[in-house]
């Protein structure tokens, strides 16, 4: 009977852990927006005329609702222990994001602490070989577990955190990468260990409905570190080291542009401005999201969609790589 087959149960489990957090987050977000605003947890939307303030740190809802979904669904489905460990790691990064939103810990301390937050994943990363095109599997063993696993999660979370600034930019890009990694997992018929990441993805999509232009809420460091950690987690659990890297190339380029900016010691500028006609005025082309607005008169929404298109190209390339590459 199809209803008793393992694949059917697995599909129901995957669908439930995607749709439940998506629907609950979308329904609950007006409540979160109201409560955050009432408690003056807000931030300025600098690319709008008059720089209005809107609710901030909404990424907390993504983490809470995804964890709630996993807990509720555990009443009906049996999850592998990897899913619970993955959620613990993601939650550690999210909790660190809450702290980072409250106080300035310092970059060195931040990187050191977050590096060890991903250590619980080490014993659950079952794929320790990197598949290289035209070469084959390169078994890395202990090197993969002790170095690549924690580093990849740390780097992915920070890349997502840095590639932001426009309404829905960071969350939208993260959704593209997460959905691509889930699709790749489905294509190789290996989804049993990524249910927690699927729950994070569903919640992030529900949240994006309110952060897309014009945003009613921002997700803060808690959101970017939570979802960034989810990206790094699914990559190391599934062994998608090469394809994951390809999907994150725009994020990596954005980081390298930041490094160049720092090396050249150009003046620090965090935001641009909006002209009277609604187009963006940015100080330089030294961050990826500013390249297009620097040379052309585009709006915030147009610049954001351009970043979506760019990342989509690399996500498709990553999906098309065969097998567990």
Secondary structure, 3 states (H helix, E strand, C coil): CHHHCHHHHHHHHHHHHHHHHHHHHHHHHHHHHHHHHHCCCEEECCCCCCCCEEECCCHHHHHHHHHHHHHHHCCCCCCCHHHHHHHHHHHHHHHHHHHHHHCCCCHHHHHHHHHHHCHHHHHHCCCCEEEECCCEEEECCHHHHHHHHHHHHHHHHHHHHHCCCCCCHHHHHHHHHHHHHHHHHHHCCCCCCCHHHHHHHHHHHHHHHHHCCCCCECCHHHHHHHHHHHHHHHHHHHCCHHHHHHHCHHHHHHHHHHHHHHHCCCCCCCCCEECCCCEEECCCCCCHHHHHHHHCCCEHHHHHHHHHHHHHHHHHHHHHCCCCC
